[in-house]
C-alpha cells in the first residue's frame, strides 16, 4: 500500500476554471492540494483563460508559494493546423518563470498523426529551451490522438526526450483502454496522471465531451477501476485530480467539489500498489 502522506497531489485547472490567480492558489490550498494547473492559453470564445504578463510572473509565483502551492502545468495548447510553436517562445518563458514543469497539449483539427507528431516535436523543442516538458492528452473524441496507443505513437514518432503523455484515467476508460494497457506503458513516457471517476458504462459518443468537461465524479464515487489502473502505473508519477462535477453533482461549489475529489483520491491512492518501473 502507498503512504499517502508522501503524495503531493495536484488539481487540474478545469474544475476551478471560473477562478483565476491569485485567488486560485488560495482555493487550491484550502482544498488540500499542493499543485495546480493554470489555463494560460486561449482556446476560443467563451472559454476562460488567464494570461500572465512576463512582468507579473515572478510576483505571481511568490503568491502561489505563499499560499503553499506550486504551478505544475501550463494549459492547454491545441496541436492545430495553424499552430506556430516558435511563436510560443515568450509564453513558454512565462510558464517557466511561474515554476511550471509541464505544458499540456492535445490534438485539434488535423487528422494526420504524422503532422501532429511533427508539430508536437517542434513544441517540445521550444519548451526544452525553457526547461519544460510537454504532455499530450489523448481523448476518444479528438482523433488522431484518441487512444493511449495513438499517444504512444505520436510521442515515439516525435522522439523528443521532454515529450510525454498525460494519462487521464477517464479518457483511458472511455477510449477502451485497460489496466493491462497501462501496465505496458513505459514509465519514461508518463508525464503526469489525472484521476476522476464516472459510471462504468460510457455515455453516447455525442455526450463524451459533456461528460469530460462537466459530468465527472470524485475518485471512488463512480465505477471505474481506478485502483486497478493505478496499480498498473509506477510510483513517482505526478498525480492530479480533474473531477469536474458541475453537471454530475450540481449542488457542490467548486471548492467543495475540489475537497471531495481530494478526499476520494487519497482513499483510492491508499490502496495503490505501484508496479515496478
C-alpha positions, 0 to 999 in steps of 0.5 A: 500500500502507498503512504499517502502522506508522501503524495503531493497531489495536484488539481487540474485547472478545469474544475476551478476554471471560473477562478483565476490567480491569485485567488486560485492558489488560495482555493487550491490550498484550502482544498488540500492540494499542493499543485495546480494547473493554470489555463494560460492559453486561449482556446476560443470564445467563451472559454476562460483563460488567464494570461500572465504578463512576463512582468507579473510572473515572478510576483505571481509565483511568490503568491502561489508559494505563499499560499503553499502551492506550486504551478505544475502545468501550463494549459492547454495548447491545441496541436492545430493546423495553424499552430506556430510553436516558435511563436510560443517562445515568450509564453513558454518563458512565462510558464517557466518563470511561474515554476511550471514543469509541464505544458499540456497539449492535445490534438485539434483539427488535423487528422494526420498523426504524422503532422501532429507528431511533427508539430508536437516535436517542434513544441517540445523543442521550444519548451526544452529551451525553457526547461519544460516538458510537454504532455499530450492528452489523448481523448476518444473524441479528438482523433488522431490522438484518441487512444493511449496507443495513438499517444504512444505513437505520436510521442515515439514518432516525435522522439523528443526526450521532454515529450510525454503523455498525460494519462487521464484515467477517464479518457483511458476508460472511455477510449477502451483502454485497460489496466493491462494497457497501462501496465505496458506503458513505459514509465519514461513516457508518463508525464503526469496522471489525472484521476476522476471517476464516472459510471462504468458504462460510457455515455453516447459518443455525442455526450463524451465531451459533456461528460469530460468537461462537466459530468465527472465524479470524485475518485471512488464515487463512480465505477471505474477501476481506478485502483486497478489502473493505478496499480498498473502505473509506477510510483513517482508519477505526478498525480492530479485530480480533474473531477469536474462535477458541475453537471454530475453533482450540481449542488457542490461549489467548486471548492467543495467539489475540489475537497471531495475529489481530494478526499476520494483520491487519497482513499483510492491512492491508499490502496495503490500498489505501484508496479515496478518501473 
